[in-house]
Amino acid sequence: ASPPMLMAVLVAGRSGSAMTAQIGVMRVTEEIDALAAMGISRMLRLILPKVIGLTLVAPLLVFWTSLWALIGGMMAANLQLGIGYEFFLQQLPKVVRAVNITLSLSKGLVFGFLITLVACHYGLRVKPNTESLSASTTSSVVTAITCVILVDAIFAIMSRGVGL
């Protein structure tokens, strides 16, 4: 799996479910209704900070996972093939073009935005009971991962001639 996909699956499972559960609990305990009664926009107070936060952090997570994947690849190349670390690092820019890094970080940006929107959507759909909370949290993760896979396929189709 590519680093953006790895990041997306991990974040959807961990952070996406936490966002859905957090908003869902606020729905069950009627905190969202209280915000509305006070005239505070739930979109500006609850949703927007999450969307901005994960959208900006996701490319950093992609960079982090890519870095560790390269370190693992470098170690495996050394152990299995006898390729030196210095040679690996010298050849890396010739093999991995900058457009691939840009594409990877762009995927991270889109995936972070998408995961947050799905998580918040399912959190706001929770009915005021605990059964609905658990079902929505599960549905949020499954939907987010499915959407990420579909968007990754679209990225693959749109960029099939890029970075060869």
N, C-alpha and C positions, 0 to 999 in steps of 0.2 A: 504494500500500500504506500501511496505517496505521503509525504509529510503533511500536506494540507488535509488529506482524508483522515489520516491518523489523528491529527489535532481535532478535526471536526467530530469524529466519533467519540473521542474522549471528552471533549467539552460538552457535546450534546448529552452524554450520559451523566456527567458530573454536574456541570454548571447549569445546563438547560433544565435538568430535573429539579435542581435546587431553586431556580427562578420560578418554575411552575408551582412548586410546592409553597414557596414563600408567598406568592401572589394568591394562590389558592387558599392558604390559611387565612390571609387577610380577608378574603371573600367569605370564608366560613365564619369568621369572628366579626364580620360586618364592619371591618375597618375601612374598606373601600367605600362603603355606604356613608360612613362618617366623614371621609374626605370629601365626598360629593356634597354632603350637608353643610360642610364648612366652606364650600365653594372652591376647593382645591382640585385642580385637574389631575385625574389619575394618570393621564398620559404624560404630563410634564413632570409629575412627582415620582411616579413608579416606573414607567416604561422607558422614557427618553434616556435617563441616566444608564439604564441597563443596556440599551441599544448602542449608545455612544461608547460605553465602556468596553463591551465585548467586541464591537466592531473595530475599535482601535487596538485592542490587546491581541486579537486573533492572529494578525500578521506577525506579531512578535513571538507568539507561540509556534507558528509555522517556522520562523527562523530558528527558534530553539530546537525544534524537532529535526529540522534539516541539518543543523550543526551536529547533533548527536548521531544522526544517520551517516553523515560523512565521516565522523570519527570512527564509528563502528565499521564502515566500509574500508577505511584506511587500515584499521587494525586487522580486519579479515584478509585484506590484500597482502598485508605483511606476513601474517601467519600462514596463510594457505598458498600464496603464490610467490612469496619472497620479495615482494615489491617494497622498496624502502619508503619511509614516510616522506622524505624530501622529494623523491621522484613523484610520488602520489600528489603532493601539493603543487609541484611544478606543472604537472599535466592537467590538474583539475580545471583551471580556467580555459584550457583548450577543449575540454570535453563538455563542460557545463557552461553554456553561454549565459550571459546576463539576462537575456529575454526569458530564460527558464526560471530564473530567480524572481524576476518581476511577475511572471505569470503565477508562480507559486504564492507569492505574497498577495497578489490580487485575489486569488482563490480564498486565501485566509480571510481577507477583508469581507468578501461576499458571504462566506460560510459563517463567519461570526455574526454578521447582520441577520442572516437567515435563521440561525439557531435561536437568537434572541427573540426575533419576531414570533417564531413558532412557540417558544416557551412562554412568552407573555400572553399570547393568544389563548393558549390552553389554560393558563393560570386564571385569566379573566372569565373563562367559560365554566369554571368550577361552580357547581351548585352548592348551596349551603348545607352540605353533609359530608361526612368523612369518606364515604364510598366513592363519591364523585371526585374527591381530591386524589385518591390513589389511582383511579382510572385515568384521570386527566394527566397525571404525572407520567404514567406509562405511555399513554398515547402521544404525549409531547415528545418523548425521547424517540419513539418509533417514527413519528412523522418527521422530526428534525433530521434523523439519519437518512430516511428515504428521500427527503428534499435535497439533502446534501449530495447524495448519490446521483440524483437526476440532474442537478446543477453541474456537478462534475462532468457528467456525460455531455452536457451542453458545452461546457468549457472545452472538452476534448474535441468535439466536432468543430467548434469555432477556431480552435488553435491547432488543427491537425498538421498544418504546414509550417508552424512556427517552431524555431529552436531545434531543428533537426541537425 
